Amino acid sequence: AEEQRTSTNRRTKNQHQQRIKEAAEEQRTSDERTDERKEPDCVCG
């Protein structure tokens, strides 16, 4: 029973890390999108 609980925790931890990685990717993408949106303003200004 102990081993099963450990493996389950490990699996959950991996899923959590995967979710964090995906969230980080989305954040980076949105940041780049924001930068692109800002570029024209700087040029026009």
N, C-alpha and C positions, 0 to 999 in steps of 0.2 A: 504493500500500500504506500509505503514511504517513497519508493522509487517512482511509482506512478505519479504521485503528487509533484515530485521534483521535475519529472519530464513535462508534466502539464505546465508547471510554472515556467520552465524554459521555453516551451512553445509560446506561451502567452507573451513572454518577454520579447521573443523574436518578432511576433506580430506587432508588438508595441514599437519596437525599433523601426520596423518597416513603415509603420504609420508615420513615425517622426520623420523618416527619410522622405516620404512622399510629401509631407507637409512642408518640409524645407525646400523641396523642389518647387512646389507651388509658390512659396514665398519668393524664391529667387526669380521665378518667371514673372510674377506680378511686379516685382521691383524693376525688372528690366522693362516691362511694359510702361511703368510709371516714368522711367528715365526717357524712353522714346517719346512719351507724351510731352515731357518737359523740354526736349531738344528744340522743337520748332519755336516755342515761346522765347527761348534764349536767342535764337537767330532773328526772330522778328523784333525782339526788344533791342 
